[in-house]
Amino acid sequence: MASAKDTTARETATSAPMPMIERRRIEAEILKHVYETLKESHGLEVAQKTVADAVRRSSIEQGARFAAMQDGQTSIESFAALQPLWTMENALEIDVIEKTDTTFSFNVTRCRYAEMYRQMGLGEIGHLLSCQRDGTFCEGYDKRLKLARSQTIMQGASHCDFRYTYEKAES
């Protein structure tokens, strides 16, 4: 049986990568039914916590798979190089504020992920399906990579403020 790392590597090597927005749409179609079922049987709080926990685990695992493809050579540069997967098909419109060897800061001024979740009737959990992934992905990718963000479009702000920092290893 092929591992997730093998599947990701094979997808990358043999075909154009699936746009992340399409991957998130497919996941959301399934999670929508899980969420609604849990809400009916266990209530809103349990349903939201369960979805949040599942997405968090998935995000950390995905970060670890992407890190594995870097052969232990993760950096802010290797992380920033992944951004086209999330912006593909104009899924995000961004303004880069700063990019150095320890920081990557940008604002998202349009988020089609948020638009998609609202259209799917998932606006109340869109932040769980997408926004929380941004920080938890870092946990799997490289624990030295940190995200600070004070607002998101999904939760009503005019833009999302992404401020990634990369803590250099001590010599």
Number of C-alpha atoms within 10 A of each C-alpha: 4 8 9 12 17 13 12 16 16 13 13 12 10 8 8 8 14 12 16 17 21 15 10 15 16 11 13 21 13 10 17 18 11 14 22 15 13 18 15 10 11 11 13 14 10 14 19 18 13 15 19 19 12 14 20 22 16 16 24 20 19 22 21 19 20 21 21 16 14 14 8 10 10 17 20 21 15 13 20 14 10 11 11 14 14 15 17 16 13 14 21 20 15 18 12 12 13 12 15 11 12 15 20 20 19 17 19 17 16 17 19 17 24 24 16 18 23 15 10 14 11 20 17 13 21 21 19 20 26 20 20 15 21 19 19 22 24 23 21 21 24 22 12 15 22 18 20 13 15 10 15 20 20 24 16 10 12 14 18 22 22 22 17 24 19 21 16 12 6 4 3
